[in-house]
Structures are given as C-alpha cells and as structure tokens.
Amino acid sequence: NCLCSEQNNPMCGDQLEMSICLKDGKIKEIKFGGQGCAVSMASASMLTEKIKGMSLEEVKKIDYVDIEKMLGIPLSSSRKKCAYLGLEVLKKIIGA
C-alpha cells in the first residue's frame, strides 16, 4: 500500500515530492525527491530517516517543534517554511 503527494514553497521555489509504503500500519519504505534550498532538502532527508519503521499514529504526533529540534539550528521565519515542507507533504499523505 503506497501513497504519495507533492507540494511546493512558492516563496523560495522549493518543490518536494514524497512517497511512503505501508506494511502492517508502519512505514516500510519512504522516498523523497525534488529541488530546493539546503534547509528544505536536509529537513526532508532527516525526517524520512526518522520515521522509517514508525507507525502512522507515531508519525501523526510529529510537529514543527520536532522538526526544529531535529535540524538543531536557529531558523528565521522565512526558513521555517522551508524546514516544514517535508512535514507538510508527509501530513498530506497520511491525512493528518
């Protein structure tokens, strides 16, 4: 059972697509692709590593604060949109 979605950040041109494959209610496989700034690509990469093997219920609990902690760098308000793009695509996929 695989699902996918995509989204962009028109302010800086980031574009991200993501797909997840589920097995027994857990994320068995996750991939992302696209183009964008270092913050959006790093955030998406770290997020996909973090959630592989997690249940959908665990994934639904991830929020913007978790993304900022994961990145470990201060983010300006304009960079927050870049950092959150992967999470927004993921939430769109899983209906959270």
C-alpha positions as CSV (number, residue, x, y, z in Angstrom):
1,N,0.0,0.0,0.0
2,C,1.9,3.1,-1.2
3,L,0.8,6.7,-1.1
4,C,2.4,9.9,-2.5
5,S,2.0,13.6,-2.6
6,E,3.9,16.7,-3.5
7,Q,3.9,20.4,-2.5
8,N,6.0,23.5,-3.2
9,N,7.0,26.6,-1.4
10,P,6.4,29.4,-3.9
11,M,8.3,32.0,-1.7
12,C,11.7,30.3,-2.4
13,G,10.9,27.8,-5.1
14,D,11.3,24.6,-3.1
15,Q,9.5,21.7,-4.6
16,L,9.2,18.3,-2.8
17,E,7.5,15.0,-3.6
18,M,7.3,12.1,-1.2
19,S,6.0,8.6,-1.3
20,I,5.5,6.1,1.6
21,C,4.8,2.4,1.5
22,L,3.0,0.9,4.5
23,K,3.0,-2.6,5.9
24,D,1.0,-3.6,9.0
25,G,0.3,0.1,9.7
26,K,4.0,1.0,9.8
27,I,6.1,2.9,7.3
28,K,8.1,0.2,5.5
29,E,9.6,2.4,2.8
30,I,9.8,6.2,2.3
31,K,11.4,8.2,-0.5
32,F,11.5,11.9,-1.4
33,G,12.7,13.9,-4.3
34,G,12.6,17.5,-5.5
35,Q,14.7,20.6,-5.6
36,G,15.2,23.4,-3.2
37,C,17.4,25.0,-0.7
38,A,19.6,23.2,1.7
39,V,17.2,23.6,4.6
40,S,14.3,22.0,2.9
41,M,16.3,19.1,1.5
42,A,18.1,18.5,4.8
43,S,14.8,18.6,6.7
44,A,13.1,16.2,4.3
45,S,16.1,13.8,4.4
46,M,16.3,13.8,8.3
47,L,12.5,13.4,8.5
48,T,12.4,10.3,6.2
49,E,15.2,8.7,8.2
50,K,13.4,9.4,11.5
51,I,10.1,7.9,10.5
52,K,11.0,4.8,8.7
53,G,9.6,1.9,10.7
54,M,7.3,4.1,12.8
55,S,3.5,3.6,13.0
56,L,1.2,6.1,11.4
57,E,0.0,7.1,14.9
58,E,3.6,7.9,15.9
59,V,4.1,9.9,12.7
60,K,1.0,11.9,13.3
61,K,2.4,13.2,16.6
62,I,5.5,14.8,14.9
63,D,5.1,18.6,14.8
64,Y,7.0,21.7,13.8
65,V,8.9,21.8,17.1
66,D,10.2,18.3,16.4
67,I,11.5,19.4,13.0
68,E,13.3,22.4,14.6
69,K,14.9,20.2,17.2
70,M,15.9,17.7,14.6
71,L,17.6,20.3,12.5
72,G,19.3,21.8,15.5
73,I,19.9,25.3,14.0
74,P,18.1,28.6,14.5
75,L,15.6,29.3,11.8
76,S,14.3,32.6,10.6
77,S,10.6,32.9,9.9
78,S,11.2,32.6,6.1
79,R,13.4,29.5,6.6
80,K,10.8,27.8,8.8
81,K,8.6,27.4,5.7
82,C,11.5,25.6,4.0
83,A,12.1,23.4,7.0
84,Y,8.5,22.4,7.4
85,L,7.8,21.5,3.8
86,G,8.7,17.8,4.2
87,L,6.4,17.5,7.2
88,E,3.6,19.2,5.4
89,V,3.9,16.8,2.5
90,L,4.0,13.8,4.8
91,K,0.9,15.0,6.8
92,K,-0.9,15.5,3.5
93,I,-0.1,11.9,2.5
94,I,-1.3,10.4,5.8
95,G,-4.2,12.7,6.2
96,A,-3.1,14.3,9.4
